[in-house]
Amino acid sequence: MQILLEKLTAYGASDHYGFHMPGHKRQLDLMEGISPYQIDITEIDGFDDLHHAEGILKEAQEQAAKVYHAEETHFLVNGSTSGILSAILGSTRRGDQILVARNCHKSVYHAIEMQELKPVYLYPGFDPEAQLNTEISAEDVTAALKRHPGVRAVVIVSPTYDGIVSDVESIAEAVHVHDIPLIVDEAHGAHFGFHPYFSENANQKGADIVIHSLHKTLPALTQTALLHMNGERADRRRVRKYLHMLQTSSPSYVLMASADACIHLLREEPEQVFEPYVRCLKETREKLCGLKKLRLAKVEGMDPSKLVISVKDAGISSRELYDRLLQDWHLQPEMRAGTYVLLMTTLGDTPEGMERLVQALCAIDAEAEGAKGGEPRLEEAGLSTEMQPGKFPRQEQVFFPAEAEALQGSEPEHIASVSWEESPGEVSLEYAYLYPPGCPVIVPGEKVSQEAADMLQWYQAQGFSVEGLREDSRIEVYRHG
């Protein structure tokens, strides 16, 4: 039995509609009629080598650079993760200080640990009404760099998983005063810059290194991504070195062909594909503004392709909304969070799929008017009423992540496993994060705050899985003396 293939085939033939990655939505086939086996080759004569591109792959990457307004672009076949790791490792030396947005993806933290970096954190703003983390401010970047003149690179994520866009241009200006590189994880913004309804991309706003996931918001196969480099502040040679080290030595020609086909579409037919999508998206958002109990969350500067449906005042939980969409309407959301459900739209969406979503949300909204359920109140769960789901708790850094990792192997007698109730005030030796989006609430070396412990207990009570831990509902901590 071909377990995975048979399940995928059955799902592909069903009426389930995806408001999730990848961006082609199983609708837009840029390699129509071509079996992947027909084009799955290795580095044979005439087909170039991604790690020493001199022919067709070099030309394809140069075309991608032109399309994205970058000086140098590299195909990534291990997703944006390989690009983020390479960007950070190539831009720093072992033990350097790095300024990092606290809402970055876990791959940023993995690079910090691998390079034994000393992170200084930038916290995003928070919108209590939408219950969303908002942008990183240029003022905070300026202040942090003034306090920490030894910082060697800055990393932010824009747009975030939820679609929040920071002022990259102002942040780049603040960073460049110190002649260091700005790395922007723009994985969720690969569609930026191709229609005025969306923001320009970070290459156009002064970033030195930018990473895009083609597969997230564009019609390309999963794992296809791009790394761009601009200017002289980024150490391009070292970034290339890490790309060679961290990407497979046998890159998939199927994935590279998918990336190339996507770039061709963006170069030759941007208006033809974006105009109808934007028109449909605007109509959809306008209709969703009429919801009475559910609410289409709106935050200044938000990427309009992300539909964030808040249940905060709806009398139902995010789990109930997610399950209703999936089970009753066969609509698969991207994810659910504390008080909202995230639906991703792309140019792969159809008017029929979008209308089906509107009908589903309007029907659920009408039923929600009489609902009395929803999220349990914090005080009923015995948790702090000050805790706001989703907001990044500020925690004291006792050890850097690499130091915390070293403690696990060198002093096992001082390591204990404790419950969330016991964890406040203890120094964590593990990551704790929800996936998606994969942004750590707790990082090794941090003293666990009451707010963080309450938040993770609350999420588990809502049926979320807290990942990064060896043991469910418990965290390893360091106790000395």
N, C-alpha and C positions, 0 to 999 in steps of 0.2 A: 504493500500500500504506500502510495506517495502522499503521506499525511499532509504536509504543508501545501504542496502543489494542488491537491484535490480541494483543500479548504479554500485556497486563494481563487481557484477556478470557479467554485460554487459562489463565493462572495462576489466575484466579478460579474457573474451572470444574474445576480439578485437585483432588487430595486433599491438597495441601500445607496444613499447619496452622501458624499463626503464633504463636510465643511472642515477639513483638516488637510495636513500635508499628505502627499506631495502636490505641488501646484497644478499638475496636469489634470487632477481630479478624475483620472481614468477616462477622460473625455477627449483630450487633445493628443493625438498620436502623431508626433513629428517624424516617426520612422514607420509609417503605416505599411503593413504588409510584409515587413522585414522581420524574419525570425532573429532573435538575439544570437542564436548559434551561427547564423550565416556570417555575422560580422565580428564574432568573438575570436580575435587573433592575438598573437604576441608581437614582439618587435621584429617582425620579418622585414626583408629588404624592401625599401620604398615606403615604409610606414612610420619612420622616425622613432625616437625614443624620448618619452616625456622627461626623463632625467638628464638628457643631453639633447634637447630639441634643436634641430638644425633645418628641418624641412617642413612637412605639412603641419606638425604640431606647433612648431614655432610660429608659423603663419596664422594658425587658428588662435593662438594666444595673443598675438599682436592685434588681430581683429577684435578680440574681446576687450583688449585695453582701449582701443579706439571707441568702442561702443559705450564703455563705462567711464570714459574721460580719465583714464589712468595712464601713467607713464610705462608701467610694466605689470603684466598680469600672468598668473600661473593657474592652470587647471588643478583642481583638487578632486581626487577620487575617493578620499577618506572623509568626506564631509568638511564642514567648517572647522570641526575640532582640530584636524591636522593643521589647518591654516592658523588658528589661534595659538596652538602650541608653538608652531614655528615662528610666528611673529614675536611672541614674548621671549622665547629662548634666544632668538637672533638679535633682539634689541637690548638684551641685558647680559650682565656677567654674573657669575655665581656670587650670591650674597648681596646683590644690589638692592636698593630700595625701589619700590614701584608703587605708583598711585593707581588705585583700582576702584572702579564703581562697585559698591557692595552687592549690586543686583546682577553681576556678571554670571555667566554660565559656569558650571563646575569645571569645564576644561581650562578656564583661566586660572582657577585655584590649583589645578593639577600642574600647570606650567610653573606656578609659583613654588610649589613643593619640589618639583623636579630640579629647578634652578636654585633652590634654597634662598628664595627672595624674601625680602622684608616688606610685606605689604602695608601700605597706608590706605585706609578706606575712605571713599566718598559715598555718602548716603544720599539716595534719591529723596525727592520730596514725597509727600503722601497726601492724597486727596481723600479725606474721610467720607465725603458724600458718595463718591464712586468706589471707595475702598480700593484704590489703585495706587501703586507707587508711580510717581511722576518723574520729571526730568532731573538730570544732574545739572547743577547750575555752574556757569562759567565763574561766578564769584567764588563759589566753594573751591573750584579748581585753583584759582589764583591764590586764595588764602592758604590752601594746603601746600602748595608749592613754596610759598613764602616760609611756612613753618618747617618744611622738610626740603631744604635746598639740595639734598643728596639724591633725590628721586631721579631715576635714569630713564623712565618711560611712563606713559599714562595710558590706561585702558578703560574704555567705556563701552556700553552696549546701547545702540540707538539704531533702529527702534527696538524696544524691548519685546518680549514675547507677546505682551498685551497691546503693543503698537505705540508706545509712548516714545516720542522723538525729542531728543535734546538739541540744544543750539550748538551743533558741531562746529560751526564757523567761529563762534565766539570762544568756544573751548579750545579750538586749535590755536587761535591767536594767543590765548593765555598760556598755553603749553609752549609755544614757539619762542616766547620771551626768554625761556630758559634753554633754548636750543636743544630740546629733547623731542623724541617722536611721540605722536598721538596715534594709538592703535584703536580703531573703531570696529567692534563686532557689529556689523550691519547685516548679519545673516538673514534677518527677517525683512530686509529692505532691498532685496535684489531687483524688485520692480520699481525702485525709486529712479527718477530722472527720465522716465519715458512718457510721462503725461503730466500736464500742469496740475492735475488733481492731487498728485503725490509730490512729496518733497524731492529736491535734488539729492543725489547720492553724496556720500561723505568724501569721495574723490574730488568733487566739485566744491567742497567746503573747506579744503585745506588739510584733511587727514593725511598722515604719512603712510599708514598701512590700513587697508580696509579689507574685510572678509565678507563675502556674500555667499549665501546658500541658494544656488539656482533652484534647487528642488523644493524649497519651502514655499515660494510664492510665484514661481514661473513653471512652464511646462518642461521640466527636465527630470530625469530619473533620480531617485533617492541616492544620496551620497555625492551628487555633483555640486561643486562649489568653486569659488574663485578667490584668489588672494591677489590684491593689487598693491603696488608700491609707488610712492611719489616722492620727489625731492631728494635731498642728500642727508637728511637726518636719520633716516632708516638705514641700518647696515644691511644693504641688500645682499651682499655676499654671504653673510652669516645666516640670514633668513633663508636663502636658497639652500645653504648647507643643511639646515634642519628640515627643509622640505624633502630633500633627498633621503634623509635619515628616517623621517617619520611617515612618509608615504610608502605604500607598497612598491617593491621593485618590479612588480608585474601589474602595472596599472591596466584597468579594464578599458579596452577599446570601445566596448558597448557604452560605458559611461562617458568616455571622452567624446564619442560621436553624438551622444545625447546633449552634452554641453555645447558642442559645436553647432548642432541644429538649433538649439535655443538661442544662441548668439546670433545666428543667421536670421531667425525670426525677428529678433529685436532690431537688427540692423536694417532689414529689408521691409518689414511690415509692421512697424510699431503702431501706427495710427489705425490700421485695419483691425488689430487685435485689442488695442486698449480702448478705443472709442466706444464700441458696443459694451464692453465690460464696465467702463466708468459710468455710462448712461444707465445701465441696469443696476449698478451699485448705488448710485444716487437715488434712484427710484425706490430701491429696497430700504435704504436708510430713512427716506422720507416716510415710508409706510410704517416703519418700526417706531418712529417718533410718536405714533398714535397709541402705543401701548399704554394701558392705564395702571397696572400693578407691576408687571415686569417693566424694565426700563433699559433703553439703549444708552449705555454709559458714554459720556462725552467728556473728554479732557482736552484742554488747549494743546494744540500741536499733535494730536493723536493721528496715527495712520488710519485713514478711513476704510482701508481694506479689512481691518479687524472689527468684527461685530462682537462687542462685549455686552452680554445681556445680564443685567443685575437683578438679583432676586431679593435684595436687601429689604424692600418694603412690600414684597409680594405674598407673604404668608406661605411660601413654599421654599424648600431648600434647593441649593444648587444641584444636589444629587437628584432630587425629584425632577427638576427641569431637564437635566441631562438624560435621565432614564426615560422620561416621556418622549423627548425628541427621538431617542434611539429606538425604543420599543414600539411606540404607537405610530411614529411617522417615518421610521427607518432613515432618520437623518443623524449622521455620526458627527458630533462636535469634535473640535480639536482637544479641548480639555475642560474640566470644571475646576474652579478654585473655591475659596472660602464662601464668597457671596455672589459669584457670577459664573457664567458659562461663556467660553470663548469659541467663536465660530470664525474660521478663516475663509475668506473669499479670495479668488484669484481670477485671472483672465481665462482659466479653464472652466469656470462656472457657466452654467446655462441659464437662460431666463426662466425655464421651467423649474430648475432646481432652486433658484432664488425665490420664486413665487411659492413653491412648496414650503420653504422655510417661513415665509411671511404668514402663510395660512396656519402653519403649526403654532407659531408663537402667538398669533392672535387668538387661536382657539384655547391655548393653555392660559393665556392672559385673562380671557373671559371667565374661565373656571377658577382662576386664582382669586378673583374678586370676593369669593365667598369662603376661601380657604382660611384655616386657622392654625395650620402647621408651621413649617419653616424651621430655621435654625434654632436650636435650643439657646436660651439666653445664657450668657457667660456665668452669671451668678448661680443659675440652676446647675451648672456643671461644676461649681465649686472653684471657678477660675476668676482671675482678676478682671474686673469690669473695665480696666484701663487698656487691656489688650485689644488691638485692632487687627483682625485677620489680614495677613498679607503684608503688613508693614514690617520692614526689616528692624528687628530689635537691636539696639546698640549694646555691644558687649565689650568688656575689658579684655584686651589682648595680653595674655601672660607670657605665652611663648609664640614664636613664629611657627607656621605650619610644619616646616622641615624639622624644627627642634622638637615639636610634639611627636612627629613620626619617630625620631631617634629615641625618644623616651620609651616608646612601646617596646623596643628591643633591648634597651640597656638596663631598665629598672622595673622588671615585671612585678616585683614585690610591692610596688607602689601603685599598681593599676587595679582598679575596681570597676565592676559593672553595677550601675545604679539605675533605678527607675526614674521617670520624668519627675515624679514628686520629690525625689531625693536629690535631683541634679542641680538646682539653683545654688550658685556659689562654688560649684566644682569646676575643675579645669578639664575641658573636653579633649579627648584624644581621637575623636571621630567626627566625620562630617554628618550632618543631618539636613536633608533637603527633600522637597517634594519633586517628583518627576512625572510629567513636565511641571514647571519649566526647568528644573535642575539648577536653581540658584540656592546655595547653601544658607540655611537659617543659622546654623552653627558651624564653625570652622575649627579644626584641631588647634589647640593652644588658647582658645577663648574660654573665659569664665562664663559659665552658663547663667544667663539672667533669668529672673522669675518670669519675665515677659516671654522669653523664648520657650521656656519649659511649658508655660500655659498654652502658648500658640500651638506647639506640636501635639500636646494632649488634645486640644480642641480639634485639630485636623484629624487625628486618629479617631476621635469620637464621631466625626463626620464620614468616616469610611475611607479616608485618604491613607495611602501608604507612605510612611516616612522612610526614605532610603538612605544608604550610606552607613547603616549600622550593622554590626555583626549579629545582634540579637534584637528582636522586635520589642519595642517599647522600653528598651534599656540603652544606656550609652556608657561607653568606657571612659573613665576619668582618671586623672593623675592625682594621687594623694601622697604628699611628702610630709613626714614627721607625725 
